[in-house]
């Protein structure tokens, strides 16, 4: 059993969000024993039919004599947001613990749900991280298959590929088509492929719109759908002025390298070191490791990127309240040199001379280039986030 880094409250009510297949149900069932919990799965057609015909049925079930003193787990709560009115009342009046999971926040937002006005905490579960996998972690497998448990732990590459293809098809059917979030599915399919090809690049909505055959505003809506269905996130551009930063285009990253490869139809292509595809996948993976571990450690850190008009770039700017800013450059090379630290040394000095500068790579020899510290990527993650799960 893989020990997850996401530590859930045993007393307070909470939402647990995460993409389908990340392991939300497994995590909860591992931490909450069956004899003290009532588990309600809103993907259960029979249960949903009961609730649709009689919304009061939910309160009848949870208040029945055999369940009245149990912790209530509602899986995929976004399927029926009205239940949250009852949940809020029960938390307020009876101090009862509710555990609410979801693979999308879009329907909750559309319903005007306020996530229980702070009465329930919010956690996020992601695909597996390298720190969670520990000594069993395999970088090539992670870059090719991603970190969804059923993909990463599949017995063969072909099984992993079939799982990810089915995952993408299910996403289109269950999350998009059934919820009718787009008027036409074909342009959205084209958008997904284009967005995956542009993963980690600065978003150019006009160019994407032309390729997908839709309006710019439609592309904006498509990106919102991806973020609200927890399949990706935007990495904003860094600027000292918040107002100016908002005018700069973000980058967009899918939440998993395997999902990205399935969407751009490269899932069957082997990734080889010293290729552009390997380098892009490695950078993607390391950035995901930052996102996951910052969330799991409940750190108030923010991530952004920097690129100048002359295309000098720093991959990550990590703002850490109470600590110096950290500038991170990511290289997939096994041997780095002072040229790889050039952007950090020049642009980093201009942005903040007091910031820490790290060059992360697959080079296991720790070195110093000027004021830049070159570290093996896994060592850097352990230094930042520890290994205590």
Phi, psi and omega per residue, in radians:
X1 nan 2.238 3.124
X2 -1.448 2.224 -3.124
X3 -1.459 2.041 -3.073
X4 -1.425 2.631 -3.103
X5 -1.428 -0.253 -3.116
X6 -1.342 1.943 -3.109
X7 -1.707 2.025 -3.046
X8 -1.659 2.592 3.088
X9 -1.186 2.437 3.093
X10 -1.654 -0.083 -3.074
X11 -2.209 -0.597 -3.069
X12 -1.602 2.580 3.046
X13 -1.187 2.605 -3.132
X14 -2.731 2.725 2.918
X15 -1.655 2.459 2.998
X16 -2.148 1.850 3.138
X17 -1.756 2.642 3.087
X18 3.057 2.719 3.126
X19 -1.104 2.708 3.076
X20 -0.941 2.419 3.065
X21 1.482 0.015 -3.120
X22 -1.309 -0.337 3.108
X23 1.900 0.405 -3.096
X24 -1.058 -0.872 -3.100
X25 -1.107 -0.751 3.126
X26 -1.058 -0.756 -3.141
X27 -1.081 -0.786 -3.114
X28 -1.184 -0.770 -3.141
X29 -1.137 -0.475 3.091
X30 -1.271 -0.582 -3.050
X31 -1.677 -0.301 -3.117
X32 -2.192 2.049 -3.067
X33 -1.249 2.635 -3.046
X34 -1.115 -0.556 -3.032
X35 -1.259 -0.255 3.134
X36 -2.044 0.216 -3.126
X37 -2.245 2.646 2.976
X38 -1.971 2.060 -3.074
X39 -1.833 2.131 3.129
X40 -2.141 2.066 -3.091
X41 -1.813 1.972 -3.095
X42 -1.357 0.010 2.942
X43 -1.488 -0.108 3.071
X44 -1.315 1.976 -3.042
X45 -1.063 -0.726 -3.124
X46 -1.090 -0.769 3.116
X47 -1.118 -0.772 -3.133
X48 -1.106 -0.664 3.090
X49 -1.065 -0.736 3.106
X50 -1.054 -0.772 -3.084
X51 -1.235 -0.639 3.124
X52 -1.166 -0.666 3.116
X53 -1.301 -0.578 -3.085
X54 -2.562 1.541 -3.121
X55 -0.976 -0.437 3.120
X56 -1.228 -0.183 3.136
X57 -1.082 -0.564 3.131
X58 -1.045 -0.830 -3.135
X59 -1.153 -0.638 3.103
X60 -1.074 -0.732 -3.111
X61 -1.161 -0.884 -3.020
X62 -1.272 -0.365 3.137
X63 -1.723 0.062 3.120
X64 -1.149 2.662 -3.049
X65 -0.928 -0.638 -3.094
X66 -1.343 -0.248 -3.075
X67 -2.100 -0.128 -2.946
X68 -1.045 -0.475 -3.112
X69 -1.823 0.224 -3.090
X70 -1.666 2.711 2.934
X71 -1.229 2.352 -3.089
X72 -1.802 2.135 3.078
X73 -1.866 2.130 3.097
X74 -2.020 1.944 -3.105
X75 -1.547 2.349 -3.130
X76 1.052 0.941 -3.043
X77 -1.099 -0.406 -3.129
X78 -1.112 -0.271 3.130
X79 -1.192 -0.396 -3.114
X80 -2.604 1.305 -3.031
X81 -1.030 -0.416 -3.120
X82 -1.044 -0.401 3.130
X83 -1.063 -0.424 -3.072
X84 -1.178 -0.388 3.049
X85 -1.120 -0.751 3.113
X86 -1.194 -0.718 -3.136
X87 -1.049 -0.798 -3.128
X88 -1.080 -0.717 3.124
X89 -1.104 -0.735 -3.116
X90 -1.186 -0.648 3.110
X91 -1.167 -0.741 -3.115
X92 -1.167 -0.835 -2.978
X93 -1.528 -0.565 -3.009
X94 -2.069 -0.014 -3.136
X95 0.939 0.612 -3.096
X96 -1.441 2.547 -3.136
X97 -1.582 2.255 3.059
X98 -2.110 2.423 3.088
X99 -2.067 2.065 -2.984
X100 -2.130 2.033 -3.127
X101 -1.845 2.711 3.123
X102 -2.786 2.560 3.067
X103 -1.845 0.175 3.112
X104 -2.779 2.428 3.034
X105 -1.828 -0.027 -3.031
X106 -1.116 -0.839 -3.091
X107 -1.182 -0.592 3.098
X108 -1.126 -0.726 3.124
X109 -1.178 -0.709 3.138
X110 -1.124 -0.537 -3.140
X111 -1.433 -0.010 3.138
X112 1.334 0.309 -3.121
X113 -1.186 2.403 -3.118
X114 -1.791 0.345 -3.125
X115 0.913 0.698 3.022
X116 1.125 0.465 2.997
X117 0.885 0.727 3.088
X118 1.435 -0.026 3.138
X119 -1.326 -0.305 3.066
X120 -2.093 2.280 3.105
X121 -1.261 2.901 -3.112
X122 -2.186 2.159 3.052
X123 -2.068 2.760 3.039
X124 -2.227 2.367 3.058
X125 -1.961 2.337 -3.077
X126 -2.016 2.965 2.940
X127 -0.973 2.837 -3.020
X128 -0.971 2.479 3.080
X129 -1.798 2.881 3.129
X130 -1.171 -0.595 3.131
X131 -1.186 -0.609 3.090
X132 -1.187 -0.670 -3.110
X133 -1.351 -0.394 3.049
X134 1.027 -2.318 -3.066
X135 -1.167 -0.314 -3.136
X136 -1.507 -0.013 -3.106
X137 -1.186 2.371 3.094
X138 -2.219 2.009 -3.026
X139 -1.083 -0.825 -3.108
X140 -1.051 -0.742 3.109
X141 -1.081 -0.751 -3.114
X142 -1.134 -0.734 -3.139
X143 -1.160 -0.661 -3.086
X144 -1.427 -0.742 -3.036
X145 -1.712 -0.337 -3.015
X146 1.396 -2.948 -3.034
X147 -1.996 0.114 3.030
X148 -1.070 2.251 -3.006
X149 -0.898 -0.767 -3.084
X150 -1.206 -0.419 3.096
X151 -1.479 -0.904 -3.093
X152 -1.091 -0.686 -3.064
X153 -1.593 0.070 3.136
X154 -1.026 2.614 -3.053
X155 -1.262 -0.280 3.136
X156 -2.634 2.815 3.093
X157 -1.094 -0.646 -3.123
X158 -1.156 -0.685 3.082
X159 -1.107 -0.719 3.120
X160 -1.090 -0.741 3.134
X161 -1.105 -0.761 3.138
X162 -1.121 -0.684 3.112
X163 -1.072 -0.806 -3.087
X164 -1.200 -0.624 3.058
X165 -1.102 -0.762 3.110
X166 -1.148 -0.623 3.136
X167 -1.052 -0.819 -3.136
X168 -1.122 -0.750 3.129
X169 -1.106 -0.716 3.122
X170 -1.139 -0.677 3.107
X171 -1.031 -0.821 -3.134
X172 -1.094 -0.685 -3.077
X173 -1.352 -0.911 -3.004
X174 -1.368 -0.803 -3.026
X175 -1.501 -0.599 -3.002
X176 -1.769 -0.970 -3.049
X177 -1.197 -0.830 -3.099
X178 -1.139 -0.645 -3.129
X179 -1.449 -0.137 3.089
X180 0.975 0.816 -3.130
X181 -1.472 -0.251 3.035
X182 -2.244 2.585 -3.106
X183 -1.254 -0.672 3.138
X184 -2.277 2.336 -3.051
X185 -1.402 -0.566 -3.063
X186 -1.071 -0.818 3.088
X187 -1.079 -0.595 3.117
X188 -1.185 -0.668 3.067
X189 -1.039 -0.795 3.125
X190 -1.090 -0.721 3.118
X191 -1.046 -0.755 -3.126
X192 -1.029 -0.763 3.134
X193 -1.125 -0.751 3.135
X194 -1.154 -0.782 -3.135
X195 -1.075 -0.648 3.115
X196 -1.194 -0.675 3.098
X197 -1.140 -0.511 -3.120
X198 -1.717 0.234 3.136
X199 -0.942 2.264 3.125
X200 1.419 0.025 3.093
X201 -1.752 2.780 3.094
X202 -1.143 2.286 -3.038
X203 -1.232 2.190 3.035
X204 -2.068 1.601 -3.027
X205 -1.109 -0.628 -3.130
X206 -1.114 -0.752 3.140
X207 -1.164 -0.725 3.122
X208 -1.118 -0.713 -3.141
X209 -1.058 -0.738 3.136
X210 -1.096 -0.771 -3.111
X211 -1.194 -0.630 -3.102
X212 -1.467 -0.250 3.141
X213 1.311 0.640 3.140
X214 -2.354 3.089 3.106
X215 -1.405 2.780 3.092
X216 -1.003 -0.703 -3.115
X217 -1.138 -0.563 3.103
X218 -1.184 -0.689 3.093
X219 -1.087 -0.729 3.089
X220 -1.019 -0.742 3.106
X221 -1.133 -0.687 3.124
X222 -1.078 -0.757 3.113
X223 -1.122 -0.646 3.072
X224 -1.066 -0.720 3.123
X225 -1.065 -0.786 3.140
X226 -1.063 -0.746 -3.127
X227 -1.213 -0.699 -3.069
X228 -1.377 -0.313 2.995
X229 -1.693 0.204 2.948
X230 1.157 0.466 3.114
X231 -1.667 -0.124 -3.137
X232 -2.957 3.082 -3.122
X233 -2.647 2.742 3.088
X234 -1.689 2.393 3.033
X235 -1.830 1.929 -3.043
X236 -1.273 2.799 3.034
X237 -1.369 2.487 -3.117
X238 -1.469 2.415 2.987
X239 -2.788 2.524 3.128
X240 -1.072 -0.569 3.101
X241 -1.610 2.122 3.116
X242 -1.046 -0.711 -3.120
X243 -1.074 -0.765 3.136
X244 -1.222 -0.624 3.123
X245 -1.067 -0.624 -3.112
X246 -1.181 -0.356 3.135
X247 -1.470 -0.286 -3.118
X248 -1.541 2.465 -3.074
X249 -1.233 2.443 3.085
X250 -1.442 3.004 2.864
X251 -1.700 2.774 3.078
X252 -2.174 2.350 3.114
X253 -2.188 2.372 2.958
X254 -1.276 2.691 -3.004
X255 -1.353 -0.028 -3.080
X256 -2.738 2.389 3.141
X257 -1.161 -0.601 3.130
X258 -1.185 -0.734 3.099
X259 -1.077 -0.755 3.127
X260 -1.028 -0.787 -3.108
X261 -1.191 -0.576 3.086
X262 -1.200 -0.647 -3.106
X263 -1.263 -0.625 3.138
X264 -1.663 0.201 3.024
X265 1.074 0.616 3.039
X266 -1.937 0.232 -3.034
X267 -1.097 -0.439 -3.123
X268 -1.568 -0.058 -3.091
X269 -1.599 2.163 3.120
X270 -1.193 2.386 3.074
X271 -1.541 2.245 -3.108
X272 -2.083 2.373 3.085
X273 -0.970 2.681 3.107
X274 1.220 0.380 3.005
X275 -2.031 2.773 3.119
X276 -1.061 -0.693 -3.122
X277 -1.095 -0.718 3.095
X278 -1.101 -0.800 -3.137
X279 -1.044 -0.760 3.116
X280 -1.121 -0.750 -3.126
X281 -1.156 -0.670 3.132
X282 -1.133 -0.812 3.109
X283 -1.049 -0.775 3.107
X284 -0.996 -0.843 -3.092
X285 -1.090 -0.784 -3.105
X286 -1.118 -0.721 3.099
X287 -1.091 -0.703 3.076
X288 -1.071 -0.643 3.114
X289 -1.091 -0.684 3.064
X290 -1.102 -0.841 -3.110
X291 -1.022 -0.840 -3.101
X292 -1.084 -0.872 -3.017
X293 -1.301 -0.537 3.024
X294 -1.102 -0.730 3.115
X295 -1.148 -0.830 -3.088
X296 -1.125 -0.622 3.141
X297 -1.479 0.017 3.111
X298 0.996 0.719 -3.109
X299 -1.548 2.469 3.120
X300 -1.542 0.783 3.123
X301 -1.620 2.598 3.070
X302 -2.121 2.598 -3.110
X303 -2.035 2.496 3.035
X304 -2.700 3.107 3.090
X305 -2.255 2.862 3.097
X306 -2.257 2.326 2.953
X307 -2.492 2.269 3.141
X308 -1.529 3.030 3.088
X309 -1.112 -0.403 3.127
X310 -1.598 0.215 3.111
X311 1.146 0.449 2.944
X312 -1.455 2.279 -2.961
X313 -2.362 2.542 2.924
X314 -2.064 2.210 -2.994
X315 -1.138 -0.721 -3.105
X316 -2.432 2.324 2.901
X317 -1.929 2.055 -3.099
X318 -1.877 1.916 3.101
X319 -1.615 2.143 -3.016
X320 -2.192 1.764 -3.140
X321 -0.897 2.244 3.131
X322 1.516 -0.125 3.135
X323 -2.274 2.795 3.097
X324 -1.090 2.647 2.992
X325 -1.052 2.617 3.127
X326 -2.119 2.124 3.057
X327 -1.749 2.263 -3.043
X328 -2.185 2.219 2.991
X329 -1.951 2.380 -3.057
X330 -2.036 2.142 3.095
X331 -2.206 2.457 -3.113
X332 -1.570 0.048 -3.050
X333 -1.223 2.663 3.056
X334 -1.511 -0.263 3.109
X335 -2.441 2.007 -3.133
X336 -1.823 2.810 3.106
X337 -2.453 -3.086 -3.022
X338 -1.121 -0.444 3.095
X339 -1.124 -0.558 3.132
X340 -1.204 -0.307 -3.139
X341 -1.736 0.096 -3.020
X342 -1.057 -0.799 -3.136
X343 -1.081 -0.729 3.120
X344 -1.108 -0.724 -3.090
X345 -1.225 -0.687 -3.083
X346 -1.521 -1.052 -3.110
X347 -1.178 -0.691 3.131
X348 -1.052 -0.701 3.124
X349 -1.123 -0.680 -3.139
X350 -1.206 -0.675 -3.087
X351 -1.271 -0.804 -3.095
X352 -2.861 1.746 -3.110
X353 -1.064 -0.382 -3.092
X354 -1.580 -0.091 -3.105
X355 -1.224 2.644 2.982
X356 -1.402 2.537 -3.111
X357 -2.231 2.116 -3.119
X358 -2.128 2.346 3.000
X359 -1.881 1.962 -3.084
X360 -1.780 2.347 -3.105
X361 -2.718 -2.984 3.053
X362 -1.644 0.155 3.095
X363 -1.388 2.030 -3.059
X364 -1.445 -0.035 3.102
X365 -1.595 2.041 3.102
X366 -1.287 2.297 -3.105
X367 -2.431 2.967 3.058
X368 -2.253 2.245 3.073
X369 -2.100 1.753 -3.043
X370 1.146 -2.098 3.085
X371 -1.750 0.174 -3.120
X372 -1.687 2.345 3.116
X373 -1.762 2.080 3.131
X374 -1.650 2.147 -3.027
X375 -2.303 2.576 2.941
X376 -1.112 2.325 -2.965
X377 -0.980 -0.698 -3.097
X378 -1.221 -0.643 3.075
X379 -1.086 -0.725 -3.137
X380 -1.091 -0.754 3.132
X381 -1.100 -0.700 3.126
X382 -1.173 -0.630 3.100
X383 -1.135 -0.691 -3.112
X384 -1.341 -0.730 -2.944
X385 -2.055 -0.126 3.117
X386 1.298 3.074 3.124
X387 -2.048 0.002 -3.121
X388 -1.384 1.898 -3.130
X389 -1.659 nan nan
